[in-house]
Amino acid sequence: MKKVLSIRNITLLISSFFTILLFFILAVFSPSALEVILLISLFLLFSISILLLLRYERKQEHNEIKQVIKKIRGNEYKSSDEISLSSNLRELEDEIKAMFSRTQSDIQNLKKLEQIRTEFLGNVSHELRTPIFSIQGYIETLLDGALEDPKVNRAFLLKANNHTLNLNNLLNDLIDISMIESGQMKMSFRYFNIHELLKVIENEFKPEVVKKNLVLSIHSPNPKLDLYGDKQRLKQVLSNLITNAIKYTESGSIEAGVIEEGNYGKIYVRDTGLGIPEADLSRIFERFYRIDRDRSREMGGTGLGLAIVKHIIEAHDSKIEVSSRLGIGSEFIFRLKK
């Protein structure tokens, strides 16, 4: 890039030239006292002129910077490329551009967070309203006379109780995802036996599986395999995945297992359930996203389970993967270090 000489550079060059010239005259020509005084006076006059020029240039630069800042405050710039200062202010221009870019990025992030917060509050309000209104409806019906009718009173109480359980699950999931996203959920990483964890989960879900006439199997060829992670949070992950598998599998089987792959253990949960449409695969880990909202809510889903799974797995420096085919089933996979 061609370097442009500023007033400062020109004046400094001239000043240097006249200083050298003055010393040269004094050394070579041995002028008289009067001539020396005259030369020094001229030199001082010239120096004052230079200072005035430098002051003028500094004032111009100051005004230039003020104008740029004024335009930034007035949101007159759409991008940092529009910001321009004179050649001798290139470094300052680069700093202002960097600051402008960071500020714009921060503003965009704040707007995005505000939008997410608004959507989140709207979703939470909707999700809370559904079970609360249902419970209120059942109780009002009972108080209006159904309490004395043995054909419906117990059924209404059971339905109200189911909605209180759904409400409790929703609140627990809200607390979990709030703690995860705010960084307040602490992870306890250590080595644990994955075979033992899978067996515990198998025993816990056996009653639900039997109730739906499904088969839950565990595949863990190496009973001594230890993996690195937060055992309790990973249990929560597997529980969420198996719960979803049970909900959306009408017949067939569910399998949870681990396969050794080099320095990792690949953990999977697969089912023979309804499957997930391809168009929804990229969104199922979003908060409150449901493929079939009415059915999910009917089954007690909060819409937060897979979002929590994603956050926990990512906290383990891993990634949750999913593959699915409608009418055939789904498979969720993630990997942990050995």
VMD Tcl script that draws the C-alpha trace (Angstrom):
set ca {
  {0.00 0.00 0.00}
  {1.33 3.42 -0.97}
  {2.31 5.47 2.07}
  {0.82 8.96 2.12}
  {2.89 11.73 3.77}
  {0.94 13.65 6.43}
  {1.51 17.25 7.53}
  {3.31 15.90 10.57}
  {5.74 13.88 8.49}
  {6.41 16.75 6.09}
  {7.02 19.26 8.88}
  {9.30 16.88 10.71}
  {11.34 16.35 7.54}
  {11.63 20.10 6.93}
  {12.50 20.71 10.58}
  {15.22 18.10 10.45}
  {16.56 19.59 7.24}
  {16.73 23.16 8.66}
  {18.30 21.94 11.90}
  {21.07 20.20 9.95}
  {21.43 23.27 7.71}
  {21.76 25.58 10.76}
  {24.52 23.46 12.30}
  {26.23 23.24 8.91}
  {26.28 27.06 8.49}
  {27.53 27.56 12.04}
  {30.30 25.01 11.59}
  {31.49 25.93 8.07}
  {30.95 29.66 7.57}
  {31.66 30.97 11.10}
  {29.02 33.75 10.95}
  {29.14 36.84 13.09}
  {27.17 37.22 16.31}
  {24.46 39.23 14.56}
  {24.14 36.58 11.86}
  {23.94 33.86 14.49}
  {21.15 35.72 16.30}
  {19.33 36.18 12.99}
  {19.67 32.49 12.10}
  {18.48 31.39 15.54}
  {15.51 33.80 15.30}
  {14.59 32.38 11.91}
  {14.94 28.85 13.27}
  {12.69 29.66 16.27}
  {10.14 31.28 13.97}
  {10.20 28.25 11.76}
  {9.85 25.93 14.78}
  {6.81 27.88 16.00}
  {5.27 27.56 12.53}
  {5.84 23.83 12.66}
  {4.19 23.57 16.07}
  {1.18 25.50 14.80}
  {0.94 23.17 11.81}
  {1.15 20.13 14.05}
  {-1.51 21.59 16.32}
  {-3.75 22.17 13.31}
  {-3.24 18.59 12.15}
  {-3.94 17.23 15.63}
  {-7.15 19.27 15.78}
  {-8.19 17.88 12.37}
  {-7.52 14.32 13.56}
  {-9.44 15.01 16.79}
  {-12.44 16.26 14.80}
  {-12.18 13.27 12.48}
  {-12.28 10.85 15.40}
  {-15.20 12.76 16.97}
  {-17.18 12.48 13.74}
  {-16.60 8.72 13.52}
  {-17.65 8.22 17.16}
  {-20.72 10.41 16.61}
  {-21.74 8.30 13.61}
  {-21.22 5.08 15.58}
  {-23.40 6.40 18.41}
  {-26.01 7.44 15.84}
  {-25.99 3.95 14.26}
  {-25.03 5.44 10.90}
  {-22.61 2.62 10.06}
  {-23.96 -0.70 8.83}
  {-20.56 -2.42 8.80}
  {-17.02 -1.76 10.00}
  {-15.86 -1.34 6.38}
  {-17.60 2.04 6.27}
  {-15.35 3.41 9.03}
  {-12.40 5.35 7.61}
  {-9.74 7.62 9.14}
  {-6.77 9.40 7.60}
  {-3.60 7.47 6.78}
  {-1.72 8.39 9.97}
  {-4.59 7.04 12.07}
  {-4.60 3.55 10.55}
  {-3.89 1.75 13.83}
  {-6.64 3.66 15.61}
  {-8.98 2.94 12.69}
  {-8.29 -0.78 13.03}
  {-9.02 -0.64 16.78}
  {-12.26 1.27 16.23}
  {-13.32 -1.22 13.56}
  {-12.59 -4.14 15.89}
  {-14.52 -2.46 18.71}
  {-17.44 -1.72 16.34}
  {-17.53 -5.37 15.16}
  {-17.49 -6.68 18.74}
  {-20.25 -4.27 19.75}
  {-22.40 -5.26 16.76}
  {-21.85 -8.92 17.59}
  {-22.82 -8.33 21.22}
  {-25.96 -6.47 20.16}
  {-26.96 -9.30 17.82}
  {-26.38 -11.85 20.58}
  {-28.45 -9.79 23.03}
  {-31.30 -9.57 20.51}
  {-31.08 -13.31 19.91}
  {-31.09 -14.01 23.65}
  {-34.07 -11.72 24.12}
  {-35.94 -13.56 21.39}
  {-35.04 -16.93 22.94}
  {-36.11 -15.67 26.38}
  {-39.46 -14.47 25.00}
  {-40.07 -17.77 23.21}
  {-38.98 -19.71 26.29}
  {-41.36 -17.81 28.58}
  {-44.17 -18.29 26.08}
  {-43.51 -22.03 25.88}
  {-43.23 -22.38 29.65}
  {-46.49 -20.49 30.17}
  {-48.23 -22.74 27.64}
  {-46.79 -25.94 29.08}
  {-47.73 -24.97 32.64}
  {-51.20 -23.83 31.65}
  {-52.17 -27.20 30.13}
  {-51.77 -29.42 33.24}
  {-53.00 -26.68 35.60}
  {-56.20 -26.13 33.61}
  {-56.73 -29.89 33.35}
  {-56.34 -30.37 37.10}
  {-58.63 -27.40 37.74}
  {-61.25 -28.86 35.38}
  {-61.24 -32.28 37.06}
  {-61.47 -30.79 40.56}
  {-64.32 -28.43 39.59}
  {-66.22 -31.34 38.01}
  {-65.78 -33.38 41.20}
  {-66.93 -30.47 43.37}
  {-69.97 -29.94 41.15}
  {-71.27 -33.40 42.03}
  {-69.07 -35.97 40.32}
  {-67.37 -36.66 43.66}
  {-70.43 -38.67 44.71}
  {-70.50 -40.68 41.47}
  {-68.38 -43.84 41.97}
  {-68.25 -44.37 38.20}
  {-66.16 -41.25 37.56}
  {-64.72 -39.89 40.83}
  {-61.76 -42.25 41.02}
  {-61.03 -41.90 37.30}
  {-61.03 -38.09 37.58}
  {-58.74 -38.18 40.62}
  {-56.32 -40.48 38.79}
  {-56.29 -38.15 35.78}
  {-55.70 -35.13 38.01}
  {-52.90 -37.00 39.74}
  {-51.29 -37.83 36.38}
  {-51.33 -34.16 35.46}
  {-49.66 -33.24 38.79}
  {-46.93 -35.78 37.97}
  {-46.52 -34.24 34.51}
  {-46.35 -30.80 36.11}
  {-43.70 -32.00 38.55}
  {-41.66 -33.51 35.70}
  {-41.90 -30.25 33.77}
  {-40.70 -28.20 36.74}
  {-37.79 -30.59 37.36}
  {-36.76 -30.40 33.70}
  {-37.03 -26.60 33.77}
  {-34.75 -26.48 36.81}
  {-32.26 -28.84 35.14}
  {-32.04 -26.97 31.85}
  {-31.87 -23.62 33.63}
  {-28.95 -24.83 35.74}
  {-27.18 -26.35 32.74}
  {-27.51 -23.28 30.52}
  {-26.50 -20.89 33.32}
  {-23.44 -23.01 34.14}
  {-24.65 -23.74 37.68}
  {-24.92 -27.49 37.19}
  {-21.64 -28.96 38.36}
  {-20.33 -32.13 36.75}
  {-18.44 -34.80 38.66}
  {-16.17 -36.53 36.14}
  {-14.60 -39.85 37.07}
  {-14.29 -43.40 35.77}
  {-17.32 -45.64 36.30}
  {-18.42 -49.09 35.19}
  {-20.82 -48.72 32.27}
  {-22.00 -52.34 32.52}
  {-23.23 -51.81 36.07}
  {-25.00 -48.58 35.09}
  {-26.82 -50.28 32.21}
  {-27.94 -53.09 34.51}
  {-29.32 -50.61 37.05}
  {-31.29 -48.85 34.32}
  {-32.58 -52.17 32.97}
  {-33.99 -53.09 36.39}
  {-35.55 -49.65 36.89}
  {-37.43 -49.74 33.56}
  {-38.45 -53.39 33.65}
  {-41.95 -52.72 35.08}
  {-42.75 -50.12 32.40}
  {-41.48 -52.37 29.63}
  {-43.48 -55.35 30.87}
  {-46.59 -53.16 31.17}
  {-46.39 -52.36 27.44}
  {-45.45 -55.92 26.45}
  {-42.06 -54.76 25.15}
  {-38.60 -56.26 25.51}
  {-35.71 -54.27 26.98}
  {-32.28 -55.81 26.41}
  {-28.81 -54.72 27.48}
  {-25.74 -55.28 25.30}
  {-22.50 -54.97 27.28}
  {-19.89 -57.55 26.19}
  {-17.18 -56.27 28.56}
  {-18.46 -56.22 32.18}
  {-15.21 -54.54 33.30}
  {-15.36 -51.62 30.86}
  {-14.86 -48.25 32.59}
  {-15.75 -44.97 30.90}
  {-15.03 -41.38 31.93}
  {-17.90 -39.04 32.79}
  {-20.50 -37.93 35.31}
  {-22.27 -41.18 36.17}
  {-25.44 -39.58 37.57}
  {-25.90 -37.19 34.66}
  {-25.26 -39.97 32.15}
  {-27.85 -42.08 33.94}
  {-30.25 -39.17 33.41}
  {-29.35 -39.17 29.71}
  {-29.97 -42.91 29.29}
  {-33.18 -42.71 31.33}
  {-34.51 -39.92 29.10}
  {-33.63 -41.83 25.93}
  {-35.18 -45.09 27.16}
  {-38.28 -43.26 28.44}
  {-38.81 -41.79 24.95}
  {-38.20 -45.18 23.37}
  {-40.88 -46.77 25.58}
  {-43.37 -43.97 24.86}
  {-43.05 -44.22 21.09}
  {-42.69 -47.98 20.72}
  {-46.01 -49.83 20.49}
  {-44.54 -53.26 19.88}
  {-41.14 -54.88 19.56}
  {-38.01 -54.15 21.56}
  {-35.66 -51.56 23.00}
  {-31.93 -52.15 23.26}
  {-29.35 -50.16 25.20}
  {-25.70 -51.06 24.94}
  {-22.06 -50.10 24.60}
  {-19.50 -51.00 21.93}
  {-15.76 -50.39 22.30}
  {-14.27 -48.26 19.53}
  {-10.56 -47.61 20.07}
  {-10.20 -45.15 22.95}
  {-13.95 -44.64 23.19}
  {-17.05 -46.49 24.23}
  {-20.00 -45.98 21.86}
  {-23.23 -45.97 23.84}
  {-26.51 -46.44 22.00}
  {-30.24 -46.73 22.61}
  {-32.29 -48.14 19.75}
  {-35.94 -49.09 19.43}
  {-38.47 -50.50 16.98}
  {-40.87 -47.63 17.49}
  {-42.68 -45.11 15.32}
  {-39.54 -43.40 14.08}
  {-38.90 -39.72 13.46}
  {-39.65 -37.91 10.18}
  {-36.46 -36.81 8.42}
  {-37.61 -33.18 8.41}
  {-37.74 -33.19 12.23}
  {-34.40 -34.87 12.92}
  {-32.45 -31.61 13.01}
  {-34.86 -30.01 15.50}
  {-35.70 -32.69 18.05}
  {-33.02 -31.41 20.46}
  {-34.58 -27.93 20.62}
  {-36.37 -26.94 23.80}
  {-40.11 -27.71 23.69}
  {-39.92 -29.02 20.14}
  {-42.35 -31.87 19.59}
  {-43.11 -33.87 16.47}
  {-46.67 -34.52 17.64}
  {-47.46 -31.96 20.32}
  {-50.85 -33.33 21.41}
  {-49.64 -36.89 21.68}
  {-46.41 -35.95 23.45}
  {-48.29 -33.92 26.03}
  {-50.82 -36.72 26.45}
  {-47.96 -39.11 27.22}
  {-46.47 -36.76 29.77}
  {-43.61 -35.41 27.72}
  {-42.21 -32.02 28.72}
  {-40.45 -31.25 25.45}
  {-37.21 -30.67 27.36}
  {-35.82 -34.19 27.74}
  {-33.75 -34.29 24.55}
  {-32.54 -30.70 25.06}
  {-31.20 -31.77 28.47}
  {-29.62 -34.86 26.90}
  {-27.85 -32.71 24.31}
  {-26.46 -30.30 26.94}
  {-25.17 -33.08 29.19}
  {-23.49 -34.96 26.35}
  {-21.86 -31.78 25.04}
  {-20.56 -31.09 28.56}
  {-18.69 -34.42 28.14}
  {-17.02 -33.10 24.96}
  {-19.15 -35.49 22.94}
  {-22.06 -35.26 20.54}
  {-25.45 -36.93 20.47}
  {-26.30 -38.47 17.09}
  {-29.63 -39.79 15.87}
  {-30.77 -41.90 12.94}
  {-34.36 -42.92 12.35}
  {-36.79 -44.38 9.82}
  {-40.54 -44.02 10.03}
  {-42.25 -47.25 11.06}
  {-38.91 -48.98 11.71}
  {-37.40 -47.23 14.71}
  {-34.74 -44.84 15.99}
  {-31.20 -45.02 17.34}
  {-29.39 -42.48 19.54}
  {-25.61 -42.65 19.89}
  {-22.92 -40.83 21.86}
  {-19.33 -41.64 22.80}
  {-17.34 -41.45 26.04}
  {-13.61 -41.73 26.64}
  {-12.24 -44.99 28.05}
}
mol new
graphics top color blue
foreach p $ca { graphics top sphere $p radius 0.5 }
foreach p [lrange $ca 0 end-1] q [lrange $ca 1 end] { graphics top cylinder $p $q radius 0.2 }
display resetview
